[in-house]
Amino acid sequence: MNRIKEFRKKKNLSQSDLAEKMKVKQNTFSQWENDIRIPNVKQALNLAEILETTVESLYK
């Protein structure tokens, strides 16, 4: 289970907004958020940076 949605909502970002910042499709981002797929290491680090947290915090 991840906490991506929790951190995304704290930043008042939609899935589409964050997907655009991450340069991925909204569907891909939705799959990350719903634990269907996981981002690669580079994407996870970028996501954590955008959400101003750590990768570890996203996946506790």
CHARMM-style PDB file with segment names, atoms N, HN, CA, C and O in Angstrom:
ATOM      1  N   MET     1       0.845  -1.181   0.000  1.00  0.00      PROA
ATOM      2  CA  MET     1       0.000   0.000   0.000  1.00  0.00      PROA
ATOM      3  C   MET     1       0.891   1.245   0.000  1.00  0.00      PROA
ATOM      4  O   MET     1       1.924   1.287   0.668  1.00  0.00      PROA
ATOM      5  N   ASN     2       0.475   2.242  -0.751  1.00  0.00      PROA
ATOM      6  HN  ASN     2      -0.364   2.208  -1.293  1.00  0.00      PROA
ATOM      7  CA  ASN     2       1.270   3.465  -0.795  1.00  0.00      PROA
ATOM      8  C   ASN     2       0.435   4.655  -0.335  1.00  0.00      PROA
ATOM      9  O   ASN     2      -0.777   4.558  -0.141  1.00  0.00      PROA
ATOM     10  N   ARG     3       1.123   5.776  -0.167  1.00  0.00      PROA
ATOM     11  HN  ARG     3       2.108   5.855  -0.324  1.00  0.00      PROA
ATOM     12  CA  ARG     3       0.480   6.996   0.323  1.00  0.00      PROA
ATOM     13  C   ARG     3       0.550   8.113  -0.713  1.00  0.00      PROA
ATOM     14  O   ARG     3       0.482   9.292  -0.364  1.00  0.00      PROA
ATOM     15  N   ILE     4       0.687   7.744  -1.985  1.00  0.00      PROA
ATOM     16  HN  ILE     4       0.742   6.787  -2.269  1.00  0.00      PROA
ATOM     17  CA  ILE     4       0.800   8.749  -3.044  1.00  0.00      PROA
ATOM     18  C   ILE     4      -0.419   9.671  -3.058  1.00  0.00      PROA
ATOM     19  O   ILE     4      -0.275  10.892  -3.123  1.00  0.00      PROA
ATOM     20  N   LYS     5      -1.604   9.093  -2.998  1.00  0.00      PROA
ATOM     21  HN  LYS     5      -1.720   8.101  -2.946  1.00  0.00      PROA
ATOM     22  CA  LYS     5      -2.831   9.891  -3.045  1.00  0.00      PROA
ATOM     23  C   LYS     5      -2.872  10.902  -1.899  1.00  0.00      PROA
ATOM     24  O   LYS     5      -3.231  12.063  -2.096  1.00  0.00      PROA
ATOM     25  N   GLU     6      -2.505  10.453  -0.714  1.00  0.00      PROA
ATOM     26  HN  GLU     6      -2.214   9.510  -0.554  1.00  0.00      PROA
ATOM     27  CA  GLU     6      -2.498  11.323   0.462  1.00  0.00      PROA
ATOM     28  C   GLU     6      -1.582  12.540   0.235  1.00  0.00      PROA
ATOM     29  O   GLU     6      -1.978  13.678   0.488  1.00  0.00      PROA
ATOM     30  N   PHE     7      -0.363  12.284  -0.242  1.00  0.00      PROA
ATOM     31  HN  PHE     7      -0.042  11.360  -0.447  1.00  0.00      PROA
ATOM     32  CA  PHE     7       0.572  13.378  -0.483  1.00  0.00      PROA
ATOM     33  C   PHE     7       0.123  14.259  -1.649  1.00  0.00      PROA
ATOM     34  O   PHE     7       0.305  15.476  -1.613  1.00  0.00      PROA
ATOM     35  N   ARG     8      -0.461  13.649  -2.680  1.00  0.00      PROA
ATOM     36  HN  ARG     8      -0.608  12.661  -2.709  1.00  0.00      PROA
ATOM     37  CA  ARG     8      -0.950  14.416  -3.836  1.00  0.00      PROA
ATOM     38  C   ARG     8      -2.052  15.371  -3.408  1.00  0.00      PROA
ATOM     39  O   ARG     8      -2.067  16.532  -3.817  1.00  0.00      PROA
ATOM     40  N   LYS     9      -2.978  14.883  -2.583  1.00  0.00      PROA
ATOM     41  HN  LYS     9      -2.965  13.940  -2.251  1.00  0.00      PROA
ATOM     42  CA  LYS     9      -4.091  15.729  -2.135  1.00  0.00      PROA
ATOM     43  C   LYS     9      -3.605  16.874  -1.244  1.00  0.00      PROA
ATOM     44  O   LYS     9      -4.164  17.971  -1.283  1.00  0.00      PROA
ATOM     45  N   LYS    10      -2.564  16.622  -0.440  1.00  0.00      PROA
ATOM     46  HN  LYS    10      -2.110  15.731  -0.408  1.00  0.00      PROA
ATOM     47  CA  LYS    10      -2.003  17.694   0.394  1.00  0.00      PROA
ATOM     48  C   LYS    10      -1.477  18.842  -0.461  1.00  0.00      PROA
ATOM     49  O   LYS    10      -1.479  19.998  -0.035  1.00  0.00      PROA
ATOM     50  N   LYS    11      -1.024  18.511  -1.674  1.00  0.00      PROA
ATOM     51  HN  LYS    11      -1.022  17.573  -2.019  1.00  0.00      PROA
ATOM     52  CA  LYS    11      -0.498  19.531  -2.594  1.00  0.00      PROA
ATOM     53  C   LYS    11      -1.589  20.086  -3.507  1.00  0.00      PROA
ATOM     54  O   LYS    11      -1.309  20.904  -4.384  1.00  0.00      PROA
ATOM     55  N   ASN    12      -2.823  19.646  -3.305  1.00  0.00      PROA
ATOM     56  HN  ASN    12      -3.050  18.982  -2.593  1.00  0.00      PROA
ATOM     57  CA  ASN    12      -3.955  20.080  -4.143  1.00  0.00      PROA
ATOM     58  C   ASN    12      -3.708  19.855  -5.630  1.00  0.00      PROA
ATOM     59  O   ASN    12      -3.985  20.721  -6.459  1.00  0.00      PROA
ATOM     60  N   LEU    13      -3.183  18.680  -5.949  1.00  0.00      PROA
ATOM     61  HN  LEU    13      -2.958  17.976  -5.275  1.00  0.00      PROA
ATOM     62  CA  LEU    13      -2.926  18.315  -7.335  1.00  0.00      PROA
ATOM     63  C   LEU    13      -3.864  17.189  -7.755  1.00  0.00      PROA
ATOM     64  O   LEU    13      -4.153  16.286  -6.970  1.00  0.00      PROA
ATOM     65  N   SER    14      -4.333  17.251  -8.991  1.00  0.00      PROA
ATOM     66  HN  SER    14      -4.098  17.985  -9.629  1.00  0.00      PROA
ATOM     67  CA  SER    14      -5.118  16.139  -9.531  1.00  0.00      PROA
ATOM     68  C   SER    14      -4.156  15.086 -10.063  1.00  0.00      PROA
ATOM     69  O   SER    14      -2.960  15.342 -10.208  1.00  0.00      PROA
ATOM     70  N   GLN    15      -4.681  13.908 -10.350  1.00  0.00      PROA
ATOM     71  HN  GLN    15      -5.652  13.700 -10.232  1.00  0.00      PROA
ATOM     72  CA  GLN    15      -3.855  12.877 -10.966  1.00  0.00      PROA
ATOM     73  C   GLN    15      -3.306  13.385 -12.292  1.00  0.00      PROA
ATOM     74  O   GLN    15      -2.139  13.163 -12.614  1.00  0.00      PROA
ATOM     75  N   SER    16      -4.152  14.069 -13.060  1.00  0.00      PROA
ATOM     76  HN  SER    16      -5.100  14.249 -12.799  1.00  0.00      PROA
ATOM     77  CA  SER    16      -3.716  14.598 -14.360  1.00  0.00      PROA
ATOM     78  C   SER    16      -2.601  15.616 -14.209  1.00  0.00      PROA
ATOM     79  O   SER    16      -1.638  15.605 -14.976  1.00  0.00      PROA
ATOM     80  N   ASP    17      -2.724  16.502 -13.217  1.00  0.00      PROA
ATOM     81  HN  ASP    17      -3.506  16.511 -12.594  1.00  0.00      PROA
ATOM     82  CA  ASP    17      -1.684  17.508 -12.975  1.00  0.00      PROA
ATOM     83  C   ASP    17      -0.349  16.837 -12.674  1.00  0.00      PROA
ATOM     84  O   ASP    17       0.685  17.194 -13.239  1.00  0.00      PROA
ATOM     85  N   LEU    18      -0.392  15.875 -11.788  1.00  0.00      PROA
ATOM     86  HN  LEU    18      -1.231  15.584 -11.329  1.00  0.00      PROA
ATOM     87  CA  LEU    18       0.841  15.213 -11.380  1.00  0.00      PROA
ATOM     88  C   LEU    18       1.401  14.341 -12.504  1.00  0.00      PROA
ATOM     89  O   LEU    18       2.616  14.268 -12.691  1.00  0.00      PROA
ATOM     90  N   ALA    19       0.521  13.686 -13.245  1.00  0.00      PROA
ATOM     91  HN  ALA    19      -0.466  13.745 -13.093  1.00  0.00      PROA
ATOM     92  CA  ALA    19       0.972  12.880 -14.387  1.00  0.00      PROA
ATOM     93  C   ALA    19       1.690  13.766 -15.397  1.00  0.00      PROA
ATOM     94  O   ALA    19       2.714  13.373 -15.955  1.00  0.00      PROA
ATOM     95  N   GLU    20       1.158  14.954 -15.630  1.00  0.00      PROA
ATOM     96  HN  GLU    20       0.326  15.274 -15.176  1.00  0.00      PROA
ATOM     97  CA  GLU    20       1.785  15.895 -16.572  1.00  0.00      PROA
ATOM     98  C   GLU    20       3.165  16.311 -16.065  1.00  0.00      PROA
ATOM     99  O   GLU    20       4.121  16.353 -16.839  1.00  0.00      PROA
ATOM    100  N   LYS    21       3.273  16.616 -14.784  1.00  0.00      PROA
ATOM    101  HN  LYS    21       2.497  16.583 -14.156  1.00  0.00      PROA
ATOM    102  CA  LYS    21       4.570  16.988 -14.210  1.00  0.00      PROA
ATOM    103  C   LYS    21       5.569  15.840 -14.300  1.00  0.00      PROA
ATOM    104  O   LYS    21       6.770  16.057 -14.462  1.00  0.00      PROA
ATOM    105  N   MET    22       5.049  14.600 -14.192  1.00  0.00      PROA
ATOM    106  HN  MET    22       4.073  14.424 -14.061  1.00  0.00      PROA
ATOM    107  CA  MET    22       5.897  13.410 -14.231  1.00  0.00      PROA
ATOM    108  C   MET    22       6.184  12.942 -15.659  1.00  0.00      PROA
ATOM    109  O   MET    22       7.008  12.054 -15.881  1.00  0.00      PROA
ATOM    110  N   LYS    23       5.484  13.560 -16.628  1.00  0.00      PROA
ATOM    111  HN  LYS    23       4.814  14.281 -16.448  1.00  0.00      PROA
ATOM    112  CA  LYS    23       5.615  13.179 -18.039  1.00  0.00      PROA
ATOM    113  C   LYS    23       5.217  11.721 -18.278  1.00  0.00      PROA
ATOM    114  O   LYS    23       5.883  10.985 -19.006  1.00  0.00      PROA
ATOM    115  N   VAL    24       4.100  11.326 -17.635  1.00  0.00      PROA
ATOM    116  HN  VAL    24       3.559  11.925 -17.044  1.00  0.00      PROA
ATOM    117  CA  VAL    24       3.505  10.012 -17.857  1.00  0.00      PROA
ATOM    118  C   VAL    24       2.019  10.217 -18.127  1.00  0.00      PROA
ATOM    119  O   VAL    24       1.477  11.293 -17.877  1.00  0.00      PROA
ATOM    120  N   LYS    25       1.373   9.186 -18.633  1.00  0.00      PROA
ATOM    121  HN  LYS    25       1.813   8.311 -18.836  1.00  0.00      PROA
ATOM    122  CA  LYS    25      -0.061   9.260 -18.873  1.00  0.00      PROA
ATOM    123  C   LYS    25      -0.810   9.220 -17.551  1.00  0.00      PROA
ATOM    124  O   LYS    25      -0.341   8.633 -16.575  1.00  0.00      PROA
ATOM    125  N   GLN    26      -1.973   9.849 -17.529  1.00  0.00      PROA
ATOM    126  HN  GLN    26      -2.354  10.326 -18.322  1.00  0.00      PROA
ATOM    127  CA  GLN    26      -2.793   9.869 -16.317  1.00  0.00      PROA
ATOM    128  C   GLN    26      -3.137   8.451 -15.896  1.00  0.00      PROA
ATOM    129  O   GLN    26      -3.178   8.159 -14.700  1.00  0.00      PROA
ATOM    130  N   ASN    27      -3.386   7.565 -16.850  1.00  0.00      PROA
ATOM    131  HN  ASN    27      -3.353   7.802 -17.821  1.00  0.00      PROA
ATOM    132  CA  ASN    27      -3.705   6.174 -16.548  1.00  0.00      PROA
ATOM    133  C   ASN    27      -2.541   5.492 -15.812  1.00  0.00      PROA
ATOM    134  O   ASN    27      -2.762   4.727 -14.873  1.00  0.00      PROA
ATOM    135  N   THR    28      -1.324   5.768 -16.237  1.00  0.00      PROA
ATOM    136  HN  THR    28      -1.145   6.390 -17.000  1.00  0.00      PROA
ATOM    137  CA  THR    28      -0.143   5.213 -15.568  1.00  0.00      PROA
ATOM    138  C   THR    28      -0.085   5.697 -14.127  1.00  0.00      PROA
ATOM    139  O   THR    28       0.161   4.915 -13.209  1.00  0.00      PROA
ATOM    140  N   PHE    29      -0.313   6.989 -13.937  1.00  0.00      PROA
ATOM    141  HN  PHE    29      -0.514   7.624 -14.683  1.00  0.00      PROA
ATOM    142  CA  PHE    29      -0.281   7.535 -12.582  1.00  0.00      PROA
ATOM    143  C   PHE    29      -1.362   6.907 -11.715  1.00  0.00      PROA
ATOM    144  O   PHE    29      -1.114   6.582 -10.554  1.00  0.00      PROA
ATOM    145  N   SER    30      -2.550   6.735 -12.263  1.00  0.00      PROA
ATOM    146  HN  SER    30      -2.751   6.999 -13.207  1.00  0.00      PROA
ATOM    147  CA  SER    30      -3.644   6.102 -11.537  1.00  0.00      PROA
ATOM    148  C   SER    30      -3.257   4.687 -11.098  1.00  0.00      PROA
ATOM    149  O   SER    30      -3.570   4.272  -9.982  1.00  0.00      PROA
ATOM    150  N   GLN    31      -2.582   3.959 -11.969  1.00  0.00      PROA
ATOM    151  HN  GLN    31      -2.327   4.296 -12.876  1.00  0.00      PROA
ATOM    152  CA  GLN    31      -2.139   2.610 -11.624  1.00  0.00      PROA
ATOM    153  C   GLN    31      -1.110   2.636 -10.500  1.00  0.00      PROA
ATOM    154  O   GLN    31      -1.115   1.751  -9.645  1.00  0.00      PROA
ATOM    155  N   TRP    32      -0.242   3.618 -10.486  1.00  0.00      PROA
ATOM    156  HN  TRP    32      -0.238   4.338 -11.181  1.00  0.00      PROA
ATOM    157  CA  TRP    32       0.713   3.753  -9.377  1.00  0.00      PROA
ATOM    158  C   TRP    32      -0.035   3.982  -8.072  1.00  0.00      PROA
ATOM    159  O   TRP    32       0.235   3.342  -7.055  1.00  0.00      PROA
ATOM    160  N   GLU    33      -0.985   4.915  -8.128  1.00  0.00      PROA
ATOM    161  HN  GLU    33      -1.205   5.435  -8.953  1.00  0.00      PROA
ATOM    162  CA  GLU    33      -1.718   5.301  -6.935  1.00  0.00      PROA
ATOM    163  C   GLU    33      -2.549   4.140  -6.379  1.00  0.00      PROA
ATOM    164  O   GLU    33      -2.762   4.049  -5.170  1.00  0.00      PROA
ATOM    165  N   ASN    34      -3.008   3.269  -7.250  1.00  0.00      PROA
ATOM    166  HN  ASN    34      -2.836   3.342  -8.232  1.00  0.00      PROA
ATOM    167  CA  ASN    34      -3.862   2.149  -6.845  1.00  0.00      PROA
ATOM    168  C   ASN    34      -3.100   0.831  -6.700  1.00  0.00      PROA
ATOM    169  O   ASN    34      -3.709  -0.238  -6.658  1.00  0.00      PROA
ATOM    170  N   ASP    35      -1.783   0.907  -6.625  1.00  0.00      PROA
ATOM    171  HN  ASP    35      -1.289   1.776  -6.659  1.00  0.00      PROA
ATOM    172  CA  ASP    35      -0.927  -0.268  -6.418  1.00  0.00      PROA
ATOM    173  C   ASP    35      -1.091  -1.352  -7.482  1.00  0.00      PROA
ATOM    174  O   ASP    35      -0.917  -2.538  -7.203  1.00  0.00      PROA
ATOM    175  N   ILE    36      -1.424  -0.938  -8.693  1.00  0.00      PROA
ATOM    176  HN  ILE    36      -1.566   0.025  -8.920  1.00  0.00      PROA
ATOM    177  CA  ILE    36      -1.498  -1.875  -9.810  1.00  0.00      PROA
ATOM    178  C   ILE    36      -0.117  -1.998 -10.451  1.00  0.00      PROA
ATOM    179  O   ILE    36       0.299  -3.081 -10.862  1.00  0.00      PROA
ATOM    180  N   ARG    37       0.573  -0.879 -10.526  1.00  0.00      PROA
ATOM    181  HN  ARG    37       0.235   0.000 -10.193  1.00  0.00      PROA
ATOM    182  CA  ARG    37       1.950  -0.822 -11.028  1.00  0.00      PROA
ATOM    183  C   ARG    37       2.747   0.044 -10.067  1.00  0.00      PROA
ATOM    184  O   ARG    37       2.179   0.753  -9.237  1.00  0.00      PROA
ATOM    185  N   ILE    38       4.075  -0.019 -10.187  1.00  0.00      PROA
ATOM    186  HN  ILE    38       4.537  -0.595 -10.862  1.00  0.00      PROA
ATOM    187  CA  ILE    38       4.927   0.847  -9.373  1.00  0.00      PROA
ATOM    188  C   ILE    38       5.860   1.627 -10.298  1.00  0.00      PROA
ATOM    189  O   ILE    38       6.264   1.123 -11.346  1.00  0.00      PROA
ATOM    190  N   PRO    39       6.196   2.847  -9.914  1.00  0.00      PROA
ATOM    191  CA  PRO    39       7.131   3.628 -10.729  1.00  0.00      PROA
ATOM    192  C   PRO    39       8.536   3.040 -10.626  1.00  0.00      PROA
ATOM    193  O   PRO    39       8.877   2.378  -9.645  1.00  0.00      PROA
ATOM    194  N   ASN    40       9.342   3.292 -11.652  1.00  0.00      PROA
ATOM    195  HN  ASN    40       9.065   3.829 -12.449  1.00  0.00      PROA
ATOM    196  CA  ASN    40      10.734   2.860 -11.546  1.00  0.00      PROA
ATOM    197  C   ASN    40      11.453   3.784 -10.557  1.00  0.00      PROA
ATOM    198  O   ASN    40      10.870   4.756 -10.078  1.00  0.00      PROA
ATOM    199  N   VAL    41      12.675   3.489 -10.264  1.00  0.00      PROA
ATOM    200  HN  VAL    41      13.149   2.699 -10.653  1.00  0.00      PROA
ATOM    201  CA  VAL    41      13.418   4.233  -9.240  1.00  0.00      PROA
ATOM    202  C   VAL    41      13.509   5.715  -9.581  1.00  0.00      PROA
ATOM    203  O   VAL    41      13.272   6.562  -8.721  1.00  0.00      PROA
ATOM    204  N   LYS    42      13.846   6.032 -10.811  1.00  0.00      PROA
ATOM    205  HN  LYS    42      14.038   5.343 -11.510  1.00  0.00      PROA
ATOM    206  CA  LYS    42      13.972   7.428 -11.231  1.00  0.00      PROA
ATOM    207  C   LYS    42      12.630   8.151 -11.081  1.00  0.00      PROA
ATOM    208  O   LYS    42      12.580   9.282 -10.598  1.00  0.00      PROA
ATOM    209  N   GLN    43      11.547   7.493 -11.495  1.00  0.00      PROA
ATOM    210  HN  GLN    43      11.587   6.574 -11.887  1.00  0.00      PROA
ATOM    211  CA  GLN    43      10.219   8.099 -11.380  1.00  0.00      PROA
ATOM    212  C   GLN    43       9.830   8.275  -9.914  1.00  0.00      PROA
ATOM    213  O   GLN    43       9.254   9.299  -9.546  1.00  0.00      PROA
ATOM    214  N   ALA    44      10.137   7.296  -9.082  1.00  0.00      PROA
ATOM    215  HN  ALA    44      10.605   6.465  -9.380  1.00  0.00      PROA
ATOM    216  CA  ALA    44       9.802   7.391  -7.660  1.00  0.00      PROA
ATOM    217  C   ALA    44      10.546   8.547  -7.002  1.00  0.00      PROA
ATOM    218  O   ALA    44       9.978   9.267  -6.181  1.00  0.00      PROA
ATOM    219  N   LEU    45      11.803   8.722  -7.358  1.00  0.00      PROA
ATOM    220  HN  LEU    45      12.263   8.137  -8.025  1.00  0.00      PROA
ATOM    221  CA  LEU    45      12.578   9.841  -6.804  1.00  0.00      PROA
ATOM    222  C   LEU    45      12.008  11.174  -7.268  1.00  0.00      PROA
ATOM    223  O   LEU    45      11.913  12.116  -6.481  1.00  0.00      PROA
ATOM    224  N   ASN    46      11.629  11.260  -8.534  1.00  0.00      PROA
ATOM    225  HN  ASN    46      11.706  10.495  -9.173  1.00  0.00      PROA
ATOM    226  CA  ASN    46      11.033  12.479  -9.076  1.00  0.00      PROA
ATOM    227  C   ASN    46       9.694  12.763  -8.393  1.00  0.00      PROA
ATOM    228  O   ASN    46       9.410  13.905  -8.032  1.00  0.00      PROA
ATOM    229  N   LEU    47       8.883  11.737  -8.219  1.00  0.00      PROA
ATOM    230  HN  LEU    47       9.114  10.810  -8.513  1.00  0.00      PROA
ATOM    231  CA  LEU    47       7.590  11.886  -7.556  1.00  0.00      PROA
ATOM    232  C   LEU    47       7.770  12.403  -6.129  1.00  0.00      PROA
ATOM    233  O   LEU    47       7.071  13.323  -5.702  1.00  0.00      PROA
ATOM    234  N   ALA    48       8.695  11.817  -5.408  1.00  0.00      PROA
ATOM    235  HN  ALA    48       9.263  11.070  -5.755  1.00  0.00      PROA
ATOM    236  CA  ALA    48       8.963  12.261  -4.040  1.00  0.00      PROA
ATOM    237  C   ALA    48       9.417  13.720  -4.009  1.00  0.00      PROA
ATOM    238  O   ALA    48       9.025  14.483  -3.127  1.00  0.00      PROA
ATOM    239  N   GLU    49      10.240  14.094  -4.971  1.00  0.00      PROA
ATOM    240  HN  GLU    49      10.559  13.474  -5.688  1.00  0.00      PROA
ATOM    241  CA  GLU    49      10.713  15.484  -5.033  1.00  0.00      PROA
ATOM    242  C   GLU    49       9.551  16.443  -5.290  1.00  0.00      PROA
ATOM    243  O   GLU    49       9.438  17.474  -4.627  1.00  0.00      PROA
ATOM    244  N   ILE    50       8.699  16.110  -6.241  1.00  0.00      PROA
ATOM    245  HN  ILE    50       8.791  15.273  -6.780  1.00  0.00      PROA
ATOM    246  CA  ILE    50       7.546  16.969  -6.555  1.00  0.00      PROA
ATOM    247  C   ILE    50       6.623  17.095  -5.350  1.00  0.00      PROA
ATOM    248  O   ILE    50       6.102  18.174  -5.071  1.00  0.00      PROA
ATOM    249  N   LEU    51       6.422  15.990  -4.636  1.00  0.00      PROA
ATOM    250  HN  LEU    51       6.845  15.113  -4.862  1.00  0.00      PROA
ATOM    251  CA  LEU    51       5.518  15.996  -3.481  1.00  0.00      PROA
ATOM    252  C   LEU    51       6.204  16.430  -2.184  1.00  0.00      PROA
ATOM    253  O   LEU    51       5.592  16.441  -1.115  1.00  0.00      PROA
ATOM    254  N   GLU    52       7.489  16.788  -2.301  1.00  0.00      PROA
ATOM    255  HN  GLU    52       7.985  16.779  -3.169  1.00  0.00      PROA
ATOM    256  CA  GLU    52       8.272  17.279  -1.170  1.00  0.00      PROA
ATOM    257  C   GLU    52       8.267  16.298   0.000  1.00  0.00      PROA
ATOM    258  O   GLU    52       7.954  16.647   1.138  1.00  0.00      PROA
ATOM    259  N   THR    53       8.621  15.074  -0.321  1.00  0.00      PROA
ATOM    260  HN  THR    53       8.875  14.790  -1.246  1.00  0.00      PROA
ATOM    261  CA  THR    53       8.720  14.027   0.693  1.00  0.00      PROA
ATOM    262  C   THR    53       9.813  13.058   0.260  1.00  0.00      PROA
ATOM    263  O   THR    53      10.590  13.350  -0.648  1.00  0.00      PROA
ATOM    264  N   THR    54       9.864  11.917   0.910  1.00  0.00      PROA
ATOM    265  HN  THR    54       9.233  11.680   1.648  1.00  0.00      PROA
ATOM    266  CA  THR    54      10.841  10.893   0.546  1.00  0.00      PROA
ATOM    267  C   THR    54      10.122   9.705  -0.081  1.00  0.00      PROA
ATOM    268  O   THR    54       8.921   9.520   0.114  1.00  0.00      PROA
ATOM    269  N   VAL    55      10.857   8.915  -0.825  1.00  0.00      PROA
ATOM    270  HN  VAL    55      11.832   9.065  -0.984  1.00  0.00      PROA
ATOM    271  CA  VAL    55      10.291   7.693  -1.391  1.00  0.00      PROA
ATOM    272  C   VAL    55       9.804   6.789  -0.260  1.00  0.00      PROA
ATOM    273  O   VAL    55       8.744   6.170  -0.360  1.00  0.00      PROA
ATOM    274  N   GLU    56      10.579   6.720   0.801  1.00  0.00      PROA
ATOM    275  HN  GLU    56      11.440   7.223   0.882  1.00  0.00      PROA
ATOM    276  CA  GLU    56      10.201   5.889   1.942  1.00  0.00      PROA
ATOM    277  C   GLU    56       8.854   6.303   2.519  1.00  0.00      PROA
ATOM    278  O   GLU    56       8.037   5.452   2.874  1.00  0.00      PROA
ATOM    279  N   SER    57       8.623   7.608   2.612  1.00  0.00      PROA
ATOM    280  HN  SER    57       9.286   8.299   2.323  1.00  0.00      PROA
ATOM    281  CA  SER    57       7.346   8.100   3.142  1.00  0.00      PROA
ATOM    282  C   SER    57       6.167   7.771   2.234  1.00  0.00      PROA
ATOM    283  O   SER    57       5.049   7.558   2.704  1.00  0.00      PROA
ATOM    284  N   LEU    58       6.427   7.731   0.934  1.00  0.00      PROA
ATOM    285  HN  LEU    58       7.335   7.903   0.552  1.00  0.00      PROA
ATOM    286  CA  LEU    58       5.361   7.412  -0.013  1.00  0.00      PROA
ATOM    287  C   LEU    58       4.922   5.955   0.091  1.00  0.00      PROA
ATOM    288  O   LEU    58       3.784   5.621  -0.239  1.00  0.00      PROA
ATOM    289  N   TYR    59       5.813   5.098   0.545  1.00  0.00      PROA
ATOM    290  HN  TYR    59       6.737   5.369   0.813  1.00  0.00      PROA
ATOM    291  CA  TYR    59       5.532   3.668   0.548  1.00  0.00      PROA
ATOM    292  C   TYR    59       5.523   3.028   1.922  1.00  0.00      PROA
ATOM    293  O   TYR    59       5.777   1.829   2.034  1.00  0.00      PROA
ATOM    294  N   LYS    60       5.244   3.776   2.959  1.00  0.00      PROA
ATOM    295  HN  LYS    60       5.039   4.751   2.869  1.00  0.00      PROA
ATOM    296  CA  LYS    60       5.149   3.218   4.320  1.00  0.00      PROA
ATOM    297  C   LYS    60       3.806   2.560   4.508  1.00  0.00      PROA
ATOM    298  OT1 LYS    60       3.524   2.029   5.581  1.00  0.00      PROA
TER     299      LYS     60
END
